[in-house]
Amino acid sequence: MKRLNKVLAHADIASRRKADELIATGHVKVNGKVVITQGVKVSDNDSVEVDGIPIFKEEKIYFLFYKPKGVITSVKDEHKRKTVMDYFKHVKERIYPVGRLDLNTSGVLLMTNDGDFANQMMHPKHKIEKVYLVKIQGLANKKNLRPLIYGVKVDGQKTSPARYEIIHINADKKTSIIKLTIHEGRNHQVKKMFDAVNLSVQKLKRERYGTLDLTGLKPGEYRKLSRKEREALGYFFKVV
C-alpha cells in the first residue's frame, strides 16, 4: 500500500504537496469515489483518476547494474557529478537505486521502481548477504581479523557477525585481499569495520548481493532481473 499523494507524484501528476491540494479540492477519485482525506493509502489494484483521467501505472522493472568506481549512487547530484542514472537515460520508468554504494566502491547494485521490492531488499530482518572483495593496506591474519566474526563497534553500534576469507597477501607491498560477507548495509560499513581492526581499505567491490553476482557484466553494464531471480532473493509478492 502506498500513500495516494506519493502515487500521484510518481505518475508525474504533481509534486506531493500539489497532489495533497488536488486531493483536498476533490479532483481525485479512487475506485470511482471522490477522496478528499489526506493520508489515504491505495494498492496496485485500486483505480485512481484525476479529473476523470486514469493515471498511468508504470510497469514494475528490475535491473542488476555493475556500478563502476567513481560514480555517485544517487538519482541526481547537486555538484553535477556522474550518477548511476546516467547509465539508464533511455529507461522511461522512474527507477532509483536500492541502497547505496560509495563513490569509489564498484560492484552489484540493484535498480528498480518497485518500492516494496526495494524496502524488502534493504530491511535488516531479511538478512540478505552481501559479499565484498576488499583490498587493504596491511597484512591480514586470523588474529587481526577475528573481531569481525564477533562484531565490531561502528558508529557506537556493534555490527552483526561477519565471515571472511583471506584471498591473497602481498608481503612486499604489505597489502591483503579479503572476501567479506555481511548482511547489514550501514553507511560506509565495510570501511569502518576494517578501520575498527586497524586496517585501511584501499579498494572495495561488492561481488554478490544475495543470489546475484556480476557474471557476464562489465562495469557500467546492466541487465534485467527475471522473476525467478527475484523469487530467489525472497521476493514472492507483487511479482510481475
Buried (B, 14 or more C-beta within 10 A) or exposed (E): EBBBBBBBBBBEBBEBEEBBEBBEEEBBBBEEEEBEEEEBEBEEEBEBBBEEEEBEEBEBBBBBBBBBBEBBBBEEBEEEEEBBBEBBEEBEBEBBBBBBBBEEBBBBBBBBBBEBBBEBBBEEEBEBEBBBBBBBEBBBEEEBBEBBEEBBEBEEEEBEEBEBEBEEBEEEEEBBBBBBBBBBBBEBBBBBBBBBBEBEBBBBBBBBBBBBBBEEBEBBEBEEBEEEBBEEBEBEEEEE
